[in-house]
Amino acid sequence: MRRRAADFRRPARRRSPIWIWLVIGLFCIAGFTLLVVKQNQVYENPAEHPKLVRNGGRVQFTHSNLNLTKESTNPNSYARQLLDQMTLAKAYIVIAKEHNNHHLAWELTSKIRSCQFLLSKAAMRDNPMTQNEAEPLIKSLSTLIFKAQDAHYDIATTIMTMKSHILALEERANAAMVQSTFFGQLATESVPKNLHCVSVKLLASWLTIKKLQEVANEINNSVRLVDNNLYHFCLFSDNLLAVSAVVNSTVSNTDHPKQLVFHIVTNEPNYGATQAWFVSNDFKGSVIEVQKVEDFTWLNASYSPIVKKLTENGFQEYYFEGSQDLNDEPKFRNPKYSSLLNHLRFYIPEIYPHLEKVVFLDDDVIVQKDLTPLFSLDLHGNVNGAVETCLEAFHRFYKYFNFSNPVLSSKFDPQACGWAFGLNVFDLVAWRNANVTDVYHYWQEQNSDGSLWKLGTLPPGLLAFYGRTEPLDRRWHVLGLGYDVNIDNRLIESAAVVHFNGNLKPWSKLGIRKYKPLWERYVNQTHPYLLDCAKN
C-alpha cells in the first residue's frame, strides 16, 4: 500500500496539559466570586445604600451613591439631555406667550413638569435614569421644540428675545434695589411711634411741671460745666432715647460717674422733652447740660459757609422735594445731612470756650468700658484722636474725594488713611491754636459746588484734621453694627465703644437682632412713659 508523503500528513493534535485547565478554572471561579462580593457590597453597604430613618414619625431616605451634579454635567447622561431641552423649552415658552400661542406654551410647560418629575424620581431612588424612562420624554420634547422652530421661533429670534428679557430683568432688578435702599433709608429716618409718644409725654411734663425747669436752670449754672478737672463728653442729636442710652452706658461703665459731665445739644422741637428726661432721671450723679442749637445766634450764614449752604433754597429742595437725578444715591438724601446738629462737631471750641479737652460721641454708639483713660492719652500735639478705618480699601482718601481736581491732588495723598467719627478725643487748646474751624470753612467754600465731595461731615473732617489726627487703638471704637452681621464677637466684647453706623439702627425694627441687646440693656424699660407708650 502506497503511503502519503510525510510533508502532506496532518500533524497530530496535542492535548493541553491538565494544569493549564486547572489555572483557567481557578481564575474563572475567583472572578465570579469577586463579582458576587462586589454586588453584595453595593446592596448591603449601609454607607452607600439608601438608609431609612425614622424621625418623629416621618420617614426619610438618605442617599449618597448618585452624584446629581456630576450626572447633570455629564454630556452623555440622560439627565443632562433633559436639562438642556428644558432650558430651551423655557425660552420658547416666553416667545410663544408673546406671540399668543398659548397652546404651545401649555404643551411645553406640561412636558417640563414631566421632566422635573422624572429627575426628582431618579434622585430619590439614587440611580441614574434609564433609556426607557428618558427616551419618550426626550422625543416628545424634541418634537415640541421643532414645532416651535417651525412657527418661526428660530435661534436668532430666540437670542434677541431672551436678550431683551435679560435687559428688562436687569432694569427691574436695579429699580428694585434702588427702591429697597430708599425704603430702608426712609425706615431708618422715621421715629418709631412709641418713641414719639414718649417725647410728647415728656414735653407735656416740661410745660406743666415748673420744678423741672427750675432744676434745669440750676444745672445750666453749675460750675462743674466748666471745670477742666472733670471728664467732659459732648453729643449733638435730636434722638432722645439714643442719647439717653449713650449717657447711661457711659456712666454705667466708669468707676467715678460723678466726675462725668455731658454736654448735649438738640433742636427746638426736642428741647423740652430732652430736658424733662434728663432732669427727672438719675444718671449716678453725673452732670447733664442740655442746650438747643437755635440759641447759638453767632452760628449764622455770615460766619459759617455750611449754615449758608443749608439755608439755600436749592439745598432744601434737594431733600424735601427730591432730586431728579437718578444717579444720586438715596443715602445722600438723608435729612441728617441737612441738619445743623450734624455739623456742630466742627464748632466745639466755640460752643465750649472754657473747656480744654472733650470726648465726642455719636448718638448711635454704646459705651462698654471706662472712657476716662482717653483724657490722659498723649495726642503728641495733634488735635483729634480717632480710630483709623483704612484696613479696608474703600476707606482711603481717594474713595471720598474727586482727586481729578488739582486743589485736592496737590495737597493730599489719595492713599491716605481715613478715620471715623463717633468716638473722638479733641484737644481744644491745640484746635484753637491750629484754627481748625477756619480750615473747615475754607474747604466748605472750595466745595460750594459739590465738586470735591458730595455730602456728609466725614469728608470735610478728613481734610480739616489732615496731619492733625492721632491714631487710637482699634479696640477703643468698633464700627459696623448697623450693617455688618459678621463682626467677630470677640472684637465686640473687647471694644470700649461699639458703633451702630449704618441704616440698621438698634431702636428701629430693622436693627440687627443679635446686636440689639447691646443697646437695649441701657434703655430704662421700666420708665412709666415707656411702659405706657409700649402698651398703647
C-alpha positions in Angstrom: 0.0 0.0 0.0 1.3 3.4 -1.0 1.9 5.7 1.8 1.2 9.6 1.8 4.3 11.7 1.7 5.4 12.9 5.1 5.2 16.6 4.2 1.4 16.3 3.5 0.5 14.5 6.6 -1.9 16.3 9.1 0.1 16.9 12.3 -1.0 15.1 15.3 -3.2 17.2 17.7 -1.6 17.7 21.1 -3.6 17.7 24.2 -3.2 20.6 26.7 -1.7 19.8 30.0 -4.2 19.4 32.8 -2.6 22.1 34.9 -3.4 24.8 32.3 -7.1 23.9 32.6 -6.8 24.0 36.4 -5.4 27.5 36.4 -8.1 28.8 34.0 -10.8 27.2 36.1 -9.4 28.8 39.2 -9.3 32.3 37.6 -12.9 31.9 36.5 -14.0 30.9 40.0 -12.1 33.8 41.5 -13.6 36.3 39.1 -17.1 35.1 39.7 -16.6 35.2 43.4 -15.3 38.8 43.3 -18.3 39.8 41.1 -20.7 38.4 43.7 -19.0 40.0 46.6 -19.0 43.4 44.8 -22.7 43.2 44.1 -23.4 42.3 47.8 -21.4 45.3 48.9 -23.4 47.6 46.6 -26.7 46.4 48.1 -25.5 45.7 51.6 -23.1 48.6 52.4 -25.0 50.8 54.7 -22.9 53.8 53.8 -23.9 53.7 50.1 -27.3 52.2 50.2 -30.3 54.5 50.9 -30.9 54.5 54.7 -34.4 54.5 56.1 -34.5 57.0 59.0 -37.5 57.5 61.3 -37.6 61.0 62.7 -40.6 62.0 64.8 -42.9 59.7 62.8 -41.6 60.9 59.5 -39.7 58.6 57.1 -36.7 60.0 55.4 -34.3 58.4 52.9 -30.6 59.3 52.9 -28.8 58.8 49.6 -25.1 59.2 48.9 -24.4 57.0 45.8 -25.7 59.1 43.0 -23.9 62.5 42.4 -26.5 64.6 40.8 -24.1 67.4 40.0 -21.8 65.0 38.0 -24.8 63.4 36.4 -26.2 66.7 35.2 -22.8 67.8 33.8 -22.1 64.6 32.0 -22.9 65.2 28.3 -23.7 61.5 27.8 -26.2 61.2 30.6 -30.0 61.4 30.0 -30.3 63.9 32.9 -28.1 66.3 31.0 -30.1 65.9 27.8 -33.4 66.6 29.6 -32.0 69.6 31.4 -30.7 71.1 28.1 -34.0 70.6 26.4 -35.9 72.0 29.4 -33.8 75.2 29.2 -34.5 75.6 25.6 -38.2 74.8 26.1 -38.5 77.5 28.8 -37.1 80.1 26.3 -39.7 79.0 23.8 -42.5 79.3 26.3 -41.7 83.0 26.7 -41.7 83.6 23.0 -44.8 81.5 22.4 -46.7 83.6 25.0 -45.5 86.8 23.4 -47.0 85.6 20.1 -50.2 84.5 21.8 -49.5 80.8 21.0 -50.8 79.7 24.4 -51.5 76.1 23.4 -47.8 75.6 22.5 -46.8 77.3 25.7 -49.1 75.0 27.7 -47.7 71.9 26.0 -44.1 72.9 26.7 -45.0 73.6 30.3 -46.6 70.2 30.7 -43.5 68.4 29.3 -41.2 70.4 31.5 -43.2 69.3 34.5 -42.9 65.7 33.4 -39.2 66.1 33.1 -38.9 67.6 36.5 -40.9 64.7 38.0 -38.6 62.2 36.3 -35.5 63.9 37.5 -36.9 64.0 41.1 -37.8 60.4 40.9 -34.3 59.4 39.7 -32.7 61.4 42.5 -34.9 59.8 45.2 -34.2 56.3 44.2 -30.4 57.0 44.0 -29.9 55.6 40.5 -29.5 57.2 37.1 -32.5 57.2 34.9 -32.6 54.6 32.2 -33.0 54.9 28.5 -36.5 53.5 28.6 -37.6 56.2 31.0 -35.9 59.2 29.4 -36.3 58.4 25.7 -40.1 59.1 25.4 -39.8 62.5 27.1 -36.7 63.4 25.1 -38.5 62.6 21.8 -41.8 64.3 22.8 -39.9 67.5 24.0 -37.8 67.5 20.8 -41.0 67.3 18.7 -42.4 70.3 20.5 -39.1 72.3 20.1 -39.1 71.5 16.4 -42.7 72.6 16.3 -41.7 75.9 17.9 -38.9 76.4 15.4 -41.4 75.7 12.5 -43.5 78.5 14.0 -40.6 80.9 13.1 -39.2 80.9 16.6 -35.7 80.4 15.2 -32.5 80.7 17.1 -31.9 84.3 16.1 -35.3 85.3 17.3 -34.8 83.4 20.5 -31.5 85.0 21.2 -32.8 88.5 20.5 -36.0 87.9 22.6 -34.0 86.5 25.5 -31.5 89.3 25.4 -34.3 91.9 25.6 -35.8 89.9 28.5 -32.5 89.9 30.3 -32.1 93.6 29.9 -35.6 94.2 31.1 -34.9 92.0 34.2 -31.7 93.8 34.9 -33.6 97.1 34.8 -36.2 95.8 37.1 -33.6 94.4 39.5 -31.8 97.7 39.6 -35.1 99.6 40.2 -36.0 97.2 43.0 -32.6 97.7 44.5 -32.9 101.4 44.4 -36.4 101.2 45.8 -35.3 98.9 48.6 -32.5 101.2 49.5 -34.9 104.2 49.5 -37.4 102.4 51.7 -34.7 101.2 54.1 -33.4 104.8 54.3 -36.9 106.0 54.9 -37.5 103.5 57.7 -34.2 104.5 59.3 -35.1 108.1 59.3 -38.5 107.6 60.8 -39.1 107.6 64.5 -40.9 104.6 66.0 -44.4 105.5 67.3 -43.6 104.6 70.9 -40.5 106.8 71.0 -42.6 109.7 69.5 -45.2 109.0 72.2 -42.5 109.3 74.9 -41.3 112.6 73.6 -44.9 114.0 73.6 -45.5 113.0 77.2 -42.1 114.4 78.3 -42.8 117.7 76.5 -46.2 117.9 78.3 -44.4 117.3 81.7 -41.8 120.0 80.8 -44.5 122.6 80.1 -46.7 121.8 83.1 -44.2 120.9 85.9 -42.3 124.1 86.8 -40.0 122.2 89.1 -38.3 120.6 86.1 -37.4 123.9 84.6 -36.0 125.2 87.9 -33.7 122.1 88.2 -32.6 122.5 84.6 -31.7 126.2 85.3 -29.6 125.1 88.3 -27.7 122.6 86.2 -27.0 125.1 83.4 -25.4 127.4 86.0 -23.3 124.7 87.7 -19.6 125.4 87.9 -18.9 121.8 87.1 -19.8 122.5 83.5 -16.5 124.5 83.0 -14.3 122.5 85.4 -11.4 121.1 83.4 -10.6 118.6 86.2 -13.7 116.7 85.3 -14.3 114.5 82.2 -16.4 116.2 79.5 -18.4 114.5 76.8 -20.5 116.1 74.1 -23.3 114.8 72.0 -25.4 116.6 69.3 -28.7 114.8 68.4 -32.4 115.1 68.3 -32.9 111.4 69.2 -33.8 111.5 72.9 -33.7 107.7 73.6 -30.5 107.2 71.7 -28.7 109.9 73.6 -30.1 108.5 76.9 -28.6 105.1 76.0 -25.2 106.7 75.3 -25.2 108.6 78.6 -26.4 105.6 80.6 -23.9 103.2 79.1 -21.1 105.7 79.8 -21.9 106.3 83.4 -22.6 102.5 84.0 -19.1 101.6 82.9 -17.0 104.1 84.8 -15.6 104.0 88.4 -16.4 107.6 89.1 -19.7 108.7 87.4 -19.9 111.9 89.5 -16.8 113.2 87.7 -18.5 112.9 84.3 -20.1 115.9 82.6 -22.3 115.6 79.5 -23.0 118.5 77.1 -26.0 117.7 74.9 -27.2 120.0 72.1 -30.6 119.3 70.5 -33.1 121.4 68.5 -36.1 123.4 69.5 -38.8 120.7 68.9 -37.0 118.2 71.2 -35.5 120.6 73.7 -38.3 120.4 76.3 -38.6 116.6 76.1 -34.8 116.1 76.4 -34.6 118.4 79.4 -37.5 116.7 81.2 -36.0 113.3 80.6 -32.5 114.1 82.0 -33.8 116.2 84.9 -36.3 113.6 86.0 -33.9 110.6 85.7 -30.8 109.8 87.8 -27.6 109.1 86.0 -25.5 108.2 89.0 -24.7 111.8 89.9 -23.2 112.9 86.6 -24.0 116.4 85.3 -26.0 116.7 82.1 -26.4 120.0 80.3 -28.9 120.4 77.6 -28.9 123.2 75.0 -30.7 124.0 71.8 -28.9 124.9 68.6 -31.3 127.8 67.9 -29.7 129.6 70.8 -26.3 129.8 69.0 -27.1 133.1 67.3 -23.4 133.5 66.5 -23.6 130.5 64.2 -25.2 132.2 61.2 -24.8 132.4 57.4 -22.4 135.3 57.6 -20.0 133.3 59.8 -20.4 129.7 58.6 -20.4 128.5 55.0 -22.3 125.4 55.9 -25.1 127.4 57.5 -25.3 129.5 54.4 -25.5 126.3 52.3 -28.1 124.7 54.5 -30.4 127.7 54.2 -30.2 127.9 50.4 -33.5 127.1 48.6 -31.9 124.7 46.2 -30.3 122.7 49.0 -33.6 122.4 50.9 -35.5 121.4 47.7 -33.0 118.6 47.2 -34.1 117.0 50.4 -37.8 117.9 50.7 -38.8 117.7 47.0 -36.3 115.0 45.9 -33.6 115.0 43.3 -34.4 114.3 39.7 -31.0 112.8 39.1 -31.5 109.0 39.1 -27.7 108.5 39.6 -27.9 110.1 43.0 -27.6 107.6 45.8 -30.6 107.6 48.2 -28.2 107.8 51.2 -27.1 111.3 50.1 -30.7 112.5 50.5 -30.7 111.6 54.2 -32.1 114.6 56.2 -29.2 114.3 58.7 -27.1 116.0 56.1 -29.4 119.0 56.1 -29.4 119.2 59.9 -27.1 121.7 61.6 -26.8 119.4 64.5 -24.7 117.1 62.3 -22.2 119.9 61.7 -21.8 121.2 65.2 -18.8 118.9 65.8 -16.7 121.5 63.9 -17.7 124.3 66.3 -16.9 122.6 69.7 -14.3 125.1 70.7 -16.8 128.0 70.1 -19.6 126.2 71.9 -17.5 125.4 74.9 -14.9 128.1 75.1 -13.7 127.3 78.6 -13.0 123.6 78.0 -9.6 122.2 77.1 -10.3 118.6 76.2 -13.6 116.7 75.3 -14.7 113.3 74.0 -17.2 113.5 71.2 -19.7 110.7 70.9 -22.3 110.0 68.2 -25.8 109.1 69.3 -25.7 105.6 67.8 -22.9 104.3 70.0 -22.8 102.2 73.2 -20.0 102.5 75.7 -18.9 99.2 77.2 -15.7 100.3 79.1 -14.4 103.2 81.1 -13.6 106.1 78.8 -11.8 108.3 81.3 -8.4 107.0 80.3 -8.9 108.8 76.9 -8.4 112.1 78.7 -4.9 111.1 79.7 -3.8 109.9 76.3 -0.9 111.8 74.7 -2.0 113.0 71.3 1.5 114.2 70.5 0.4 117.7 69.7 -2.5 116.6 67.4 -6.0 117.9 67.6 -8.0 114.7 67.0 -7.7 111.2 68.4 -9.6 108.7 66.3 -9.6 105.1 65.2 -8.3 104.6 61.6 -10.5 102.6 59.2 -8.1 102.0 56.4 -7.9 98.3 57.0 -10.5 98.2 54.1 -9.6 99.8 50.8 -12.8 101.9 50.5 -11.7 104.0 53.5 -8.8 105.6 51.7 -9.0 109.2 50.7 -9.5 108.5 47.0 -12.8 106.9 47.8 -14.2 110.1 49.4 -12.8 112.8 47.1 -12.6 113.8 43.5 -8.8 113.8 43.0 -9.1 115.0 39.4 -9.4 118.4 41.0 -5.9 119.9 41.3 -6.9 121.7 44.5 -7.0 118.3 46.2 -4.4 116.3 44.3 -1.7 118.9 45.0 -2.2 118.9 48.8 -3.4 115.4 49.8 -2.3 111.8 49.4 -5.0 109.7 47.7 -3.9 106.7 49.6 -4.0 108.5 53.0 -5.8 106.5 55.7 -9.3 107.5 56.7 -10.7 107.5 60.3 -14.1 107.5 61.9 -16.3 110.0 63.7 -18.3 108.5 66.6 -15.6 108.4 69.3 -13.1 111.2 69.1 -10.8 112.9 71.6 -10.4 116.6 70.8 -7.7 118.7 72.3 -9.4 122.1 72.2 -6.3 124.0 73.0 -4.5 122.6 70.0 -7.6 123.0 68.0 -7.7 126.8 68.7 -4.0 127.2 68.0 -4.3 125.4 64.6 -7.5 127.3 63.7 -9.1 124.0 62.6 -12.5 125.6 62.3 -11.1 128.1 59.8 -9.6 125.3 57.8 -13.0 123.6 57.8 -14.6 126.8 56.5 -12.0 127.1 53.7 -12.8 123.6 52.4 -16.5 124.1 52.6 -16.1 127.2 50.5 -14.0 125.3 48.0 -16.7 122.7 47.8 -19.6 125.1 47.3 -20.5 123.5 44.0 -20.0 119.9 45.3 -17.1 119.2 43.0 -14.7 117.9 45.7 -17.0 115.6 47.6 -20.7 115.0 47.8 -22.2 115.3 51.2 -21.6 114.4 54.8 -19.3 115.5 57.7 -16.5 112.9 57.3 -15.0 114.3 54.1 -14.5 117.8 55.3 -13.4 116.4 58.7 -10.7 114.3 56.9 -9.4 117.5 55.2 -9.7 119.8 58.3 -7.9 117.3 60.5 -5.4 116.1 57.9 -2.0 115.8 59.6 -3.6 116.6 62.9 -5.0 113.2 63.8 -3.5 110.7 66.3 -4.5 107.1 65.6 -6.1 105.3 68.6 -6.1 101.6 69.3 -8.8 99.8 67.3 -10.3 98.4 70.4 -11.5 101.9 71.5 -14.0 102.0 68.7 -15.5 99.1 66.8 -17.8 100.1 63.9 -20.3 98.3 61.6 -23.0 97.1 63.9 -25.6 99.0 61.8 -24.9 97.0 58.6 -22.4 94.1 59.2 -23.8 90.9 60.6 -20.4 89.1 60.6 -18.4 91.1 63.2 -16.3 88.9 65.4 -17.9 88.5 68.8 -14.5 88.7 70.5 -13.9 92.1 68.8 -17.2 93.4 70.1 -16.6 92.1 73.6 -13.2 93.8 73.7 -14.4 97.1 72.4 -14.7 100.2 74.6 -17.3 101.6 72.2 -19.5 99.9 69.6 -20.9 101.9 66.8 -24.2 101.2 65.1 -23.3 103.1 62.0 -25.4 102.3 59.0 -29.2 102.1 58.4 -29.9 99.2 60.8 -30.2 101.2 64.0 -30.9 99.3 67.2 -34.0 101.3 68.1 -35.7 100.5 64.8 -37.4 97.3 63.7 -34.7 96.9 61.0 -31.9 96.6 63.6 -29.8 93.5 63.5 -31.3 91.2 66.1 -28.1 89.8 67.6 -26.7 93.3 68.3 -29.9 94.8 69.8 -29.3 93.6 73.3 -26.1 95.6 73.5 -28.3 98.7 73.1 -31.4 97.7 74.9 -29.7 96.9 78.2 -29.0 100.6 78.6 -32.6 101.8 78.0 -34.8 102.3 81.0 -37.5 99.9 80.0 -39.3 100.4 83.4 -39.9 104.1 82.9 -43.7 104.8 83.2 -43.8 106.7 79.9 -42.1 103.9 78.0 -44.4 101.3 79.5 -47.5 103.3 78.8 -46.5 104.1 75.2 -45.5 100.5 74.6 -49.0 99.3 75.6 -50.9 102.0 73.8 
